[in-house]
Amino acid sequence: MSESTTIRIRSETRDRLNRLARVGGISAPELIAQLVDRAEADELFAQHARAFRELRDGAPSSLAAIEREDAAWHESDLASPPSPT
């Protein structure tokens, strides 16, 4: 088992976490870990969206080249798994 620690939260927040954990059939620490995982994934997607907007707005020709290359890969046989021979 991982090392644990204590964090200070409002009683209302603790009660809400415990209710959500109970409904989900998991422990409060497991719920907190899932929520942190989700927050990290959300941040990753937000960073990707920002980078895409910067590329789209700042270098549209580069984005167009990337999209053409991507389309070429998807249309090629290289994008498909090899067929057994």
C-alpha positions as CSV (number, residue, x, y, z in Angstrom):
1,M,0.0,0.0,0.0
2,S,1.2,3.5,-0.7
3,E,2.2,5.9,2.0
4,S,-0.6,8.1,3.1
5,T,-0.9,11.6,4.5
6,T,-3.5,13.9,5.9
7,I,-4.9,16.9,4.2
8,R,-7.1,19.6,5.7
9,I,-10.5,20.1,4.1
10,R,-13.8,21.5,5.2
11,S,-16.2,19.1,6.9
12,E,-18.7,19.7,4.1
13,T,-16.2,18.7,1.5
14,R,-15.3,15.5,3.4
15,D,-18.9,14.6,3.7
16,R,-19.4,15.1,-0.1
17,L,-16.3,13.0,-0.9
18,N,-17.6,10.3,1.4
19,R,-21.0,10.3,-0.2
20,L,-19.6,10.2,-3.7
21,A,-17.2,7.4,-2.7
22,R,-20.1,5.4,-1.1
23,V,-22.3,5.8,-4.2
24,G,-19.4,4.7,-6.4
25,G,-18.6,1.7,-4.2
26,I,-15.0,2.9,-3.6
27,S,-13.1,4.4,-0.7
28,A,-12.6,8.1,-0.3
29,P,-8.8,7.9,-1.0
30,E,-9.6,6.0,-4.3
31,L,-12.2,8.7,-5.2
32,I,-9.6,11.4,-4.6
33,A,-7.1,9.6,-6.7
34,Q,-9.6,9.3,-9.6
35,L,-10.5,13.0,-9.3
36,V,-6.8,13.9,-9.5
37,D,-6.3,11.6,-12.5
38,R,-9.3,13.3,-14.2
39,A,-8.0,16.8,-13.3
40,E,-4.6,15.9,-14.8
41,A,-6.2,14.5,-18.0
42,D,-8.3,17.7,-18.3
43,E,-5.2,19.8,-18.0
44,L,-3.4,17.7,-20.7
45,F,-6.3,18.2,-23.0
46,A,-6.4,21.9,-22.2
47,Q,-2.7,22.2,-23.0
48,H,-3.3,20.4,-26.3
49,A,-6.2,22.7,-27.2
50,R,-4.0,25.8,-26.4
51,A,-1.2,24.4,-28.5
52,F,-3.6,23.7,-31.4
53,R,-5.1,27.2,-31.2
54,E,-1.6,28.7,-31.2
55,L,-0.6,26.7,-34.2
56,R,-3.9,27.4,-36.0
57,D,-3.7,31.2,-35.3
58,G,0.1,31.7,-35.5
59,A,1.2,29.3,-38.2
60,P,-1.8,28.2,-40.3
61,S,0.4,26.9,-43.2
62,S,2.3,24.7,-40.7
63,L,-1.0,23.3,-39.4
64,A,-2.2,22.7,-43.0
65,A,1.0,20.8,-43.8
66,I,0.6,18.7,-40.6
67,E,-3.0,17.9,-41.6
68,R,-2.0,16.9,-45.2
69,E,0.7,14.6,-43.8
70,D,-1.7,13.1,-41.3
71,A,-4.3,12.5,-44.1
72,A,-1.6,10.9,-46.3
73,W,-0.7,8.5,-43.5
74,H,-4.3,7.5,-43.0
75,E,-4.8,7.0,-46.8
76,S,-1.6,4.9,-47.1
77,D,-1.1,1.2,-46.5
78,L,1.4,2.2,-43.8
79,A,-1.5,3.3,-41.6
80,S,-3.0,-0.2,-41.7
81,P,-1.8,-3.2,-39.8
82,P,0.1,-5.6,-42.1
83,S,-2.0,-8.4,-43.3
84,P,-0.8,-11.9,-42.5
85,T,0.7,-13.7,-45.4
